[in-house]
């Protein structure tokens, strides 16, 4: 077990962890604190240096920087890029061609309330810019606890649940190489 340092991400669960090159990316999740209850942040574990860094609007931030959340820094007049995903957990992420991370669904809300999502975001891993993608056709129902898998040219969303139903479906989004 590794020792926590001041640069370690805040403790969380229902986050995602993905291999990106020789690094690992940690996205969003829930905390035991009431405020904020849900995270909208991104962290990178550098396996070579064995160090954490938070990813900000311009890429990795300096060690010791205060925790910042995509929803509060992206889209402001001081920064470039679009608004990032709102705070959430139990979402799913996938990386395509080591260039783009996709984030789909999950749930979040204010304090202990729950809002189920079916939004799809892409994050350019070279420029660190988020883009909320539009659906052509019918969008999948909002869900959390699902899986997201990238197969060349397509994203697959499988299963999950929301506050009304459990899903045993498979949803496909094609043409992921354009983002």
Residue pairs with C-beta under 8 A, 6 or more apart in sequence:
2 50
5 52
6 63
6 64
7 51
7 52
7 53
7 63
7 64
8 52
9 26
9 41
9 43
9 52
9 54
10 31
10 39
10 67
11 31
11 32
12 26
12 28
12 29
12 30
12 31
12 39
12 89
13 29
13 30
13 89
14 29
14 30
14 89
14 90
14 91
14 106
14 144
15 26
15 27
15 28
15 29
15 30
15 39
15 89
16 26
16 27
16 28
16 29
16 91
16 92
16 93
16 103
17 24
17 25
17 26
17 27
18 24
18 25
18 27
18 93
18 94
18 95
18 101
19 95
20 44
20 95
20 98
20 101
20 125
21 98
22 46
22 47
22 48
23 44
23 45
23 46
23 47
24 44
24 45
24 47
25 42
25 43
25 44
25 45
25 55
25 93
25 95
25 101
26 42
26 43
26 44
26 45
27 41
27 42
27 43
27 91
27 93
27 101
27 103
28 38
28 39
28 40
28 41
28 42
28 85
28 87
28 88
28 89
28 91
28 103
28 106
29 38
29 39
29 89
30 37
30 38
30 39
30 89
30 90
31 37
31 38
31 39
34 111
34 112
35 111
36 69
36 87
37 87
37 108
37 109
37 110
37 111
37 112
38 87
38 88
38 89
38 108
38 109
39 69
39 87
39 89
40 69
40 70
40 71
40 72
40 84
40 85
40 86
40 87
40 88
40 108
41 54
41 55
41 67
41 68
41 69
41 70
42 54
42 55
42 70
42 123
43 52
43 53
43 54
43 55
44 52
44 53
44 54
44 55
44 60
45 51
45 52
46 52
46 53
51 63
52 63
53 60
53 61
53 62
53 63
54 60
54 61
54 65
54 67
54 68
55 61
55 128
56 65
56 68
56 73
56 128
57 73
57 74
57 79
57 80
57 81
57 128
58 128
59 128
61 68
69 87
70 83
70 84
70 85
70 130
71 83
71 84
71 85
71 86
71 87
73 79
74 81
74 82
74 83
74 84
74 130
75 81
75 82
75 83
75 84
80 129
81 127
81 128
81 129
81 130
82 129
82 130
82 131
82 132
83 130
83 132
84 121
84 123
84 130
85 91
85 103
85 119
85 121
85 130
86 108
86 117
87 108
88 106
88 107
88 108
88 117
89 106
89 107
89 108
89 144
90 105
90 106
90 107
90 144
90 145
91 103
91 104
91 105
91 106
91 107
91 117
91 144
92 103
92 104
92 105
92 106
92 146
92 147
92 148
92 157
93 101
93 102
93 103
93 104
93 148
94 101
94 102
94 148
94 149
94 150
94 155
95 101
95 102
95 125
95 150
96 102
96 150
96 155
96 176
96 177
96 179
97 177
98 125
99 124
99 125
99 126
100 122
100 123
100 124
100 125
100 176
100 179
101 122
101 123
101 125
102 120
102 121
102 122
102 123
102 148
102 150
102 155
102 176
102 179
103 120
103 121
103 122
103 123
104 118
104 119
104 120
104 121
104 140
104 146
104 148
104 155
104 157
105 116
105 117
105 118
105 119
105 140
105 142
105 143
105 144
105 146
105 157
105 160
106 117
106 144
107 114
107 115
107 116
107 117
107 142
107 144
107 162
108 114
108 115
108 117
109 115
114 163
116 142
116 143
116 144
116 162
116 163
117 142
117 144
118 139
118 140
118 141
118 142
118 143
119 132
120 132
120 133
120 135
120 155
120 173
121 130
121 131
121 132
121 133
122 130
122 131
122 133
122 179
123 129
123 130
123 131
124 131
124 179
131 179
133 179
135 173
140 157
140 169
140 171
141 162
141 165
141 167
142 162
143 157
143 159
143 160
143 161
143 162
143 167
144 160
144 161
144 162
145 159
145 160
145 161
146 157
146 158
146 159
146 160
146 161
146 167
147 156
147 157
147 158
147 159
147 160
148 155
148 156
148 157
149 155
149 156
149 158
150 156
150 176
152 177
153 174
153 175
153 176
153 177
154 172
154 173
154 174
154 175
154 176
155 172
155 173
155 176
156 170
156 171
156 172
157 170
157 171
157 172
157 173
158 169
158 170
158 171
159 166
159 167
159 168
159 169
160 166
160 167
161 167
